[in-house]
Every structure is written in structure tokens, then in C-alpha cells.
Amino acid sequence: MTQKEIKDKCKSILGSIPNNGYVEKYEDFKFLLEAFALCPYYEMKTKGQKIVRIQKRSSGSYNTSCFFLIREDGTMTDISYSKMFRRNPVLDDLLSALRYAIDPIISDYRKSFVPFEYEGVLFDNIDNVDVDHYNLKFKELASVWIEANGGVEHLSTFINKTDDNSSVTCLVDEMLVADFIQFHNRNTHLRFLPRKVNQKLH
């Protein structure tokens, strides 16, 4: 299978399970374990233990879900199928930490939602729209800030170590968090876009 086919199948399995439900089909469980074993951080996630169950749980503040691996001692940890083949995991973690820093801003902006038209189509359900950055895009904004603050390797030393039962990746230096939030607010704008349109842009 190609990387895309593997991720698509993982997504399909995740979508077939109710939140807080478990992977019950043996063939799905076996496939997921084999797929997750391809992750460069799989051993860190398992801590050398056997994985006895896989659960679907809510993750982060965007009302999304992900898989959680349950070890033989009963402890659990999240694992992301979308990050299994990351080319630059350090940069990805840093971008996740920066996104987490502005979570409250995005959440507050979503509260301001009012129905709008896009290319003649009315969008009146918040679940069908995303908050989009423009002038600059989020990754462009983050890239400028990262370069001005010592680069990826330096800033990665300020990223938390993700604890079990948590999928939060964040910066542990409050001054860096405050600086990025100020930089974000000065240099970009937010808008609502239909989800499918936003996905095509990214």
C-alpha cells in the first residue's frame, strides 16, 4: 500500500468507531498496529509494552478525534495516523505548539460566526466552515517568527514532552508564547471559509 492508502484506511477505521469506542475488528486492529509500527516514534509510544486495545477519543481543542494506544499495564497514549510519515517531525511539533498558543484566539473568533455566502452558496453551520489565516497564511507567519527567534532547533528545546493521555504539544516558555501571540495579532487576519475550500488551499 502507498502512504496515502495507509492513511486513508486509518481514517476510514477511525470514522467507523463512535467516540470513546474501541477497535473491535481483529483485522482493523492488526492493520493499525502494523501501520503505527512504521512511525519513527512508535517505540517511544509503546514504551516497550504490548498494545492490547486501541480507542478513539477526542483530542485537542478543535473537537477532533484520534487513536489512543492502550498498553498492557493500562496506561495509554495518543498516536496520529496523519503524522506517521512526517518528513520533519521537529518542525511539525513546533508548528503544533504555535497553533496551540493561538487556540484561544481561534476559539473566540469562531464564537463570532454569522451565516455568510460564498460563491452564491449560503453557509449557516459553523461545523462546515474553518477559520483561515490570510495576509499572512499561518505557516508563512510562523516561518518568519521562527527565523527571528533562533530557528527550529533552538525553539524545539522549549516544546513540552507530551504526557500520556494527552495530545497537547505546546511551548513551555510563557514569554515566547506571549511574543508569538503578539506577532500573530499584528501580522495576520482571520476569516471564515467553507471547510472544503480551505482544505484545497492547504
C-alpha positions in Angstrom: 0.0 0.0 0.0 1.1 3.6 -0.6 1.4 6.0 2.3 -1.8 7.7 1.2 -3.7 4.4 1.0 -2.4 3.6 4.5 -3.5 6.9 5.9 -6.9 6.7 4.1 -7.6 3.3 5.6 -6.7 4.6 9.1 -9.0 7.5 8.6 -11.8 5.2 7.5 -11.4 2.9 10.5 -11.4 6.0 12.8 -14.6 7.2 11.2 -16.3 3.9 11.7 -15.9 4.0 15.5 -18.0 6.0 17.9 -16.2 8.5 20.2 -14.7 6.6 23.2 -15.3 3.4 21.3 -12.7 0.7 20.6 -11.3 -1.0 17.5 -13.2 -4.3 17.8 -12.5 -5.9 14.4 -9.3 -8.0 14.6 -8.3 -7.2 11.0 -8.6 -3.5 11.7 -6.7 -3.8 15.0 -3.9 -5.8 13.3 -3.7 -3.3 10.4 -3.4 -0.3 12.7 -0.7 -1.9 14.7 1.3 -2.7 11.6 0.7 0.8 10.3 1.7 2.5 13.5 4.8 0.4 13.7 6.0 2.4 10.7 6.1 5.6 12.8 9.6 6.7 13.8 8.3 7.4 17.4 6.3 4.1 17.8 8.7 2.6 20.3 8.5 5.8 22.4 4.7 5.5 22.4 4.6 1.8 23.4 7.4 2.1 26.0 8.3 -1.5 25.1 4.9 -2.8 26.1 2.3 -4.8 24.2 -0.6 -2.8 22.9 -3.8 -4.6 24.0 -6.5 -2.2 22.7 -7.0 0.9 20.5 -9.6 3.5 21.5 -11.0 6.5 19.7 -11.0 9.7 21.9 -11.4 13.4 21.5 -8.1 15.3 21.0 -7.1 19.0 21.4 -9.5 21.9 21.3 -10.7 21.6 17.7 -13.2 18.8 18.5 -11.2 16.3 16.5 -10.6 12.6 17.4 -7.6 10.4 17.2 -6.5 6.9 18.2 -5.2 6.1 21.7 -3.0 3.1 22.3 -3.7 1.2 25.5 -0.6 -0.6 26.8 -0.7 -3.9 28.8 -0.3 -2.1 32.1 -3.4 0.0 31.4 -1.7 3.3 30.6 -2.5 4.9 27.2 -1.1 7.5 24.8 -2.3 9.2 21.7 -1.0 8.4 18.2 -1.7 10.3 15.0 -2.0 8.4 11.7 -1.7 11.7 9.8 1.8 12.2 11.2 3.1 8.7 10.6 5.2 9.7 7.6 6.3 13.2 8.7 9.4 14.4 6.9 10.3 17.0 9.5 8.8 16.0 12.9 10.6 18.7 14.8 9.2 21.4 12.7 5.7 19.8 12.8 5.8 19.7 16.6 6.9 23.4 16.7 4.0 24.4 14.4 1.6 22.4 16.5 2.9 24.2 19.6 2.4 27.6 17.9 -1.1 26.6 16.8 -1.9 25.7 20.4 -0.6 29.1 21.6 -3.3 30.8 19.5 -6.1 28.3 20.3 -8.0 30.8 22.5 -7.9 33.4 19.7 -9.3 31.0 17.2 -11.9 29.8 19.6 -13.1 33.3 20.3 -13.2 34.1 16.6 -15.4 31.1 16.0 -17.9 32.5 18.5 -18.3 35.5 16.2 -19.6 33.3 13.4 -22.6 34.5 11.4 -24.1 32.9 8.3 -22.4 34.0 5.0 -22.5 33.4 1.3 -19.5 32.0 -0.7 -19.8 31.9 -4.5 -23.6 32.0 -4.2 -23.9 29.3 -1.6 -25.2 30.0 2.0 -23.1 28.6 4.8 -25.1 28.8 8.1 -23.5 25.9 10.0 -20.2 26.5 11.9 -19.4 22.8 11.6 -19.0 23.3 7.8 -16.5 26.2 8.0 -12.9 26.7 9.1 -11.1 29.8 10.4 -8.5 30.7 7.8 -5.4 33.0 8.1 -4.7 35.4 5.3 -2.1 38.1 4.8 -0.1 36.1 6.0 -1.0 32.4 5.9 -0.3 30.6 9.3 2.7 28.7 8.0 4.2 31.8 6.4 3.6 33.8 9.6 5.1 31.0 11.8 8.2 30.7 9.5 9.0 34.4 9.8 8.6 34.3 13.6 10.7 31.1 13.9 13.5 32.5 11.9 13.5 35.7 14.0 13.6 33.8 17.3 16.5 31.4 16.8 15.3 28.8 14.3 13.6 25.4 14.6 16.3 23.6 16.5 16.6 26.3 19.2 12.9 26.7 19.7 12.3 23.0 19.8 14.1 22.9 23.1 11.1 24.8 24.6 8.5 22.3 23.4 6.9 20.2 26.2 7.2 16.4 26.3 3.7 15.1 25.6 2.4 13.2 28.6 0.3 10.0 28.4 -3.4 10.6 28.0 -2.7 14.0 26.4 -2.2 15.1 22.8 -1.2 18.7 23.7 2.0 20.0 22.1 3.0 23.4 23.5 5.8 25.9 24.3 6.7 25.9 27.9 8.2 29.4 27.9 5.5 31.9 28.6 7.5 34.8 27.2 7.8 33.0 23.8 4.1 32.2 23.8 3.2 35.9 24.5 5.6 37.1 21.9 4.2 34.8 19.2 0.6 35.8 20.1 1.5 39.5 19.7 3.3 38.8 16.4 0.3 36.8 15.2 -2.2 39.5 16.0 0.0 42.2 14.4 0.7 40.4 11.1 -2.2 38.3 10.0 -6.0 38.4 9.7 -8.7 35.8 10.2 -11.8 34.9 8.1 -14.3 32.1 7.8 -14.1 29.9 4.7 -16.1 26.8 3.7 -14.2 23.8 5.0 -13.8 22.1 1.6 -12.5 25.4 0.1 -10.0 25.8 2.9 -8.7 22.2 2.6 -8.0 22.8 -1.1 -6.0 26.0 -0.2 -3.8 24.0 2.2 
